[in-house]
Amino acid sequence: MLPLSDGLPARRFPVVTVALIVANFAVFLFYELPNLNTAVFHASFYPCTVDGACRGPLPWGVSWITAMFMHGGWDHILGNMLFLWIFGKNVEDAFGWVRYLVLYFAGGFVAMLLQTAMTLLFGTTADTQVPELGASGAIAAVLGAYFILYPGSRVAT
């Protein structure tokens, strides 16, 4: 199911939400699409860099951020940005732009951390060398905040 609207208008223009959407699309269009395989190799997060089993193109402390602006294809970015637009504007409204931005990046970091932990604990050596990418973890944090803030809202699908 795809959300179409939550029926809750924002009180202010969602500056951070729009900036995040623009940044994600800009990275996808100008960095990823022309050199998809190279871009994914270069800017994704590799779990094996955390325990030192491999060396990634970027230090893991940087790549968890760059990976949050990478997407695996059109369906990945369009879905993520749709959810961010519909639910992010209200969370930004409630949190203010600074706390909202902190939530977004903290959610992305925690998602990357949990995925990395699961991969390192239960995956094979080959699994730890598969790049992780996408803003899905950050957007999941925004969705979680939305459903806590607005539990009775009706979402049109």
N, C-alpha and C positions, 0 to 999 in steps of 0.2 A: 504494500500500500504506500502511496505517495501522499504526503500532506499537501493540501492546496491553500489552506488558510487556518489560522487559529482564532480568527474573529476578534482578537484583542489588538486594537491599534496602539502603537507606541506613542508616548507623550512627547518624545523628542526624536529628532532624526538620529538613527543609529549609526553614528560616525564610525565607531570601531568595527561593527559588523560589516559595514560597507567596505571599509579599508581591508579587512581580512579577506572578504570575497574578491576584491580587486587584486590583492596580493596573490591569492591562490590561482586565480585565472591568469595573471601576468606570468607567474612562474611556469604554469602549464603551457601557455601559448608560446612564450618566447624562449624558454629554457628547455622544457621537456620535449615538446612536439618535434622540433627540428632534429634532435639527437636523442631519441627516447632511451635507447640502451645505455649510451654514455651518461646521460643525465641521471638515470636510475642508479647506475654504478657509482657515480660520483657523489650524489647528495643524499643517498639513503642512509639509514641507520643499520649497522651490522651488529647483532648480538655478540659475536665472537670478539669484538673489540673491547668489550667490558672486562672479560676475564683474561685478555691478552693472548688468546689463541690465534688471533689474526690481526692484521693491521689494515684498517680501512683507509679510504682516500682522505677522509676528514677525521679529526679526533672525535671520539664518541660524545664528548661534551658539547660539540658544535653540531654534529650530525643529527642528534635527536631533534634539534630545531629545524634544520633544513629539510629533514624528512617530513615534517608536518606540513610542508607546502608542496609536496610531491604527490602525484596521483597516478594510478595505474591505467587510466583510460578515461574516455569521455563519460561513461556511465558512473565511474567513481567520483569524478569531480562534480558533475552535474547533480548527483544525488547528495553529496556532502554540502554543496553550496545551497541547494534548495532547503535542506534541513536547517542550515545555519541562518538563512534569511528569515524563515518563518518563525523559528524559536529564539534565535539570537537577539532579535530586536527587543523583545520583551525582557529578556534576562539582562541585557545591557541597560535597559530603562530602570530596572529594579536595583541593579548592583552599582550603577555608575560605570564610567568607562574604564577607570583604573582597575577596580576589583574585577570587572568583567574580563579584561585582558589578562589579569593574573589567573582567573579561573580557566580561561582558554588554554594558556600555556601550561598551567599546572595539570590540567586534565590530559593534555597531550603527553606531558612528561610521565605521569603516572601510568597511562595506557602503554606507553613505550616500555616503561620499567616492568610492568606486569607481563607483557608479551615477551620481553627479554628473559625474565626470570623463568617463565614456563619453557621457553626454548632451551635455555641453558640447563635447567633441571631435568627436563623430560625429553628433549630432542636429541638428535644425533649430531655429530660434528658437522655434517653437511647442512643440517637445519640451521645451525648457528651462523652459516655464511650466506643465508638467504636475506636479501635486503628487506627491511621494514620501511614502509612509507605510507603517507596519508594523514589527513587531518581528522580521521574518523574518531580517534580517541579524544581529541579536544572537543569535537562536536558532540560526542557522547556525554561529556561533562556538562556542556551547555544544555543538552536535552534533560539530563538529570536535574539540573538546577531549575529548569522550566517546570518540570512536573512536580517538583517540591513547592515552587512558588505559586503555581496555578493548577492545583490538582483537579479543579472542577471545570477547567476550560474544555470546550468542544472543538475538536480539530476536524475540519472538513477534509475528506480524502477523495 
